Amino acid sequence: MKIQPLADRVLIEPAAAEEKTIGGIIIPDTAKEKPLQGTVVAVGKGTKDEEMVLKAGDTVLYGKYAGTELEHEGKKYLIMRQSDVVAILA
């Protein structure tokens, strides 16, 4: 099964959170910062008022609380509006 976003929405695979240890203590997942960077997996067709600028494969930055988390076939994704993406990394 494939996920195809509708309208001006994009499907993003977040970058993995960095593993950090402090003096041999491993920080639990609940205390880690969520990544604010990811890769666009799929995009919608846009709307009559907003054309799609993003494309699959783009590496992007997005807001801390942007998007809705979902899990599909064991992978975690975010689905959000194109306007929630703040930058494309070149």
C-alpha positions as CSV (number, residue, x, y, z in Angstrom):
1,M,0.0,0.0,0.0
2,K,1.2,3.5,-0.9
3,I,0.3,6.8,0.9
4,Q,-0.6,9.6,-1.5
5,P,-1.1,13.0,0.2
6,L,-4.1,15.1,-1.0
7,A,-4.2,18.8,-2.0
8,D,-1.3,20.8,-0.5
9,R,-0.1,18.1,1.9
10,V,3.3,16.4,2.0
11,L,4.5,13.1,3.5
12,I,7.8,13.5,5.3
13,E,10.1,10.8,6.8
14,P,11.8,12.5,9.8
15,A,15.6,12.3,10.2
16,A,16.6,9.9,13.0
17,A,17.1,11.5,16.4
18,E,20.8,11.7,17.4
19,E,22.0,9.2,20.0
20,K,23.6,11.1,22.9
21,T,25.2,9.9,26.1
22,I,26.3,12.0,29.0
23,G,29.1,10.3,31.0
24,G,27.9,6.8,30.0
25,I,24.2,7.6,30.7
26,I,22.0,7.0,27.7
27,I,19.3,9.6,27.3
28,P,15.8,7.9,27.0
29,D,13.6,8.5,23.9
30,T,11.2,10.6,25.8
31,A,13.9,13.1,26.7
32,K,15.3,13.4,23.2
33,E,14.6,16.4,21.0
34,K,12.4,15.7,18.0
35,P,14.3,16.2,14.7
36,L,13.1,19.2,12.8
37,Q,14.5,17.9,9.5
38,G,13.3,15.2,7.1
39,T,13.0,13.9,3.6
40,V,9.9,14.4,1.5
41,V,8.5,11.0,0.5
42,A,5.4,12.1,-1.4
43,V,3.5,15.2,-2.3
44,G,-0.1,16.1,-3.2
45,K,-1.2,17.8,-6.4
46,G,-1.6,21.3,-4.8
47,T,-4.7,23.5,-4.8
48,K,-5.9,26.1,-7.2
49,D,-4.6,28.8,-4.9
50,E,-1.2,27.1,-4.0
51,E,1.0,25.2,-6.4
52,M,3.3,22.5,-5.0
53,V,6.9,23.7,-4.7
54,L,8.2,20.6,-2.9
55,K,8.9,17.4,-4.6
56,A,9.8,13.8,-3.4
57,G,13.4,13.6,-2.3
58,D,13.7,17.2,-1.0
59,T,15.4,17.5,2.4
60,V,13.4,20.1,4.4
61,L,13.2,21.8,7.8
62,Y,9.8,22.1,9.5
63,G,8.3,23.6,12.6
64,K,8.6,21.8,16.0
65,Y,4.9,21.1,16.3
66,A,4.1,20.8,12.6
67,G,2.3,17.8,11.1
68,T,0.5,14.7,12.3
69,E,2.5,11.7,13.1
70,L,1.6,8.3,11.6
71,E,3.2,4.9,11.3
72,H,3.0,2.8,8.2
73,E,4.7,-0.6,7.7
74,G,6.9,0.0,10.7
75,K,8.2,3.4,9.6
76,K,7.3,6.7,11.2
77,Y,6.2,9.6,9.0
78,L,4.7,13.1,9.4
79,I,2.0,14.5,7.1
80,M,1.7,18.2,7.0
81,R,0.7,21.1,4.8
82,Q,3.3,22.5,2.5
83,S,3.0,25.8,4.3
84,D,4.3,24.1,7.6
85,V,7.7,23.5,5.8
86,V,10.0,26.4,6.5
87,A,13.0,25.7,4.3
88,I,14.5,23.3,1.6
89,L,18.1,22.3,2.3
90,A,20.3,22.4,-0.7
